[in-house]
Amino acid sequence: MTRFLQYALVVSCVLTISLAANELYDVLGVPRSASARQIKQAYKQLAKEWHPDKNKDPQATDKFTKINEAYETLSDPEKRANYDKFGYTAAQDQRQRPPPRGFHSFEDFFDGFGPFGFGGRETASMDKFLVTLRHYETKLHPGSHQNPCFVYTYSDFCFNCMRIEPVIFKFMSDLENIGMCVVAVHLRRSPGLASYLRIHNAPSLLAVISGRTTSFKGTHISFEGLKSFMAGLFPSDTLLRIKDDNLDSFLGGWQDNRVRAIFFSHKAEPSLRFMAPAFFFRDRIACGYVHTISPEAQATVRRFNINKHRESLLMWNEAIEPTLASIVMQQLSRSTIDEILDNNKYLALPRLSSQKVFDELCPLQPKLKKARLCVALITKQVKDHEAARTTFRAFASSSSIQSDRVKFVYIYEDVQQNFVKALTKGNETRSWLVVEVVILTRYDQRKLSYEFLEDGWGLDPTVVPESRRQLERRLHEILTGDSLLPLRAVVPEFYNEHMLGLLTRIIYKLTDWYDRIFYYCTSYDGMTLLTGLAAVAFIGTVTYSMNRLAAAEREELRKKRAAARKSQQRPKSCSPDNQTIHLYELRYETFQNFVSEADTGLTITLLVDEHSKEKLMHKFAQIMQPFTRYSALTFAFLQLEYYLDWYRHLLEASLDFTVTLDSINNRNCIGSVLAINGYRKYYYIYHPKRARRWMRKQHGNNITKAVGFGDSDSESSDNEGRVREENVMFEEELLTGLPIWMDRLFDGSVKKVRLSYWPEMSK
């Protein structure tokens, strides 16, 4: 009964707050989603309207007071937020006195299960680990190649989350203290980040290292189990186990261009305090771990005089004695480890093995007078050049030129061929007795100044002292004088010598894809997976079926068109003996065969009427007789008195309907000839002189050119037309220019008139 009363109290509070929350917005007449600008505009308008000095309404003073109170609350972001949560009165009481004993705020009720005893301090503190999706995408995920991330996902009303959160919070706090990345994801507050990480359930534990995501598989969550989970993510060579039998090989492996560092501790397993910095600096430093209590490492402990009860860090470069750096503490902190490693991450004579190393050792120097110099020994990966590297390394360690402005390095010429070739200008020291030494300084990402040491670096030990003196003298001149390096070069990027082979990278990529797919599949329950697979299969089946149906329909349509074209082959233009020409009538019944669905070719059509039909067709047949040898030609005639509207539509469509030919007369068009290509939707037109005169008279010269008169329009003139009577038809002269027009048609000089469609013929 008590629990029921608590529920009723909460519901009544919710209803009260919801009703009150709309009151101030109603006073100003704005919606709850109104912006600050909308609220301000509404206040100004209402304040002018209800100001007591201007409004004589008895309620003006009360109304004006409410308007001011509403604006004072809603114009302040903090007050407005409290008002939206608690209501106006509740917000005022919230600022004046604490909540009564035994009562929790509405926000606490939903976020922490306040009155029912769930949630607690850990849930509230977990908020400090929350990050945005953008921050994770741009900073943390790319940074996982150097600093792995531990990710914990939780949500409201999650009893398992509340059960494990004390352990999770302590573990995440410890990881944060040693400089590792920790992320908390709230499913309700950070849905975008949860979706990006493909997290759908809470609680979820996972880690991101080198861009790859790994889920925690254990059922029992403990502090030690989480430590083992994180430690197991690091590559096996992050912290090598050093014993008496592999110490010398480890220290002597500096040919990989990395400094050596060893952590000493009495613990059997290395701490994450050691593994995290070892992973961070793995490109520059090879790290090992010695368990000082192990019987297999006692000779190593005695050799370096290690205190078994404290933690130690020792570093070496090319020389085993003395150590490059050492530190002993009761417990090494992450900041101390990072400082020691960062200050000693290069060998005495490092190799320029990648663009990143080049940028760090030979940085850009915009101020040329105080430019930093890189002195590079250019050798090959051969045994004969090892002596030169040894003597040059000794010079770099003992030279009197120990300035922060000078860095000594060496380059493998046979590996960095492109870079070395860019520096060949001015080189006159190539000889089997010497190797080259180049002094360079960078003033741009790809541009540098340089010069070669005049006599190079001697391979013969007896010549080395002179090479040392010459190099020291030249460096002293450059550092103390005002002279600049004389030569300029544009250099390519360094080849990354540490890059994995192509096959290895392919295997790693396939492994990464497998992990991603496996994680994605295992993050859902079986029913969800089956539903997704069924949906994909259904969509694939429907898509395949639709494609097959569409393909079958296209094939059927193609066959129908092919059959239709075969059945509509162009009729014969003459008799088999080539003595008789066939003239077909173009009318509604034959329009499809000769025009709209005609095969490729031309239908030469004479325009006639009943009066001129016999005479014009006889003349037309005589003119067309020589052209009957072309099988792609068909000869026809059209009686204009029946299809004048179609002819007018054809001409208007040719002019894009910019001109209306309402006054066209079939007597003026008799003797015109159309050469129609129905398949490609274009035609040629021959006009007799009478038709040209009529069209010029009615519409001017522009229309004559638009419908295909062209240059033939100049063959007649207005003077010639005026000699004859306008009402007399000289039928024997209408086709006089047709033979010449046909010749011009075949040589391509007649204007082609294109159409977007063929006008339909009516019965």
Order of alpha helices (4+ residues) and beta strands (2+ residues): alpha-alpha-alpha-alpha-alpha-alpha-alpha-alpha-beta-alpha-beta-alpha-beta-beta-alpha-beta-alpha-beta-alpha-beta-alpha-beta-beta-alpha-alpha-beta-alpha-beta-alpha-beta-beta-beta-alpha-beta-alpha-alpha-beta-beta-alpha-beta-alpha-alpha-beta-beta-alpha-alpha-alpha-alpha-beta
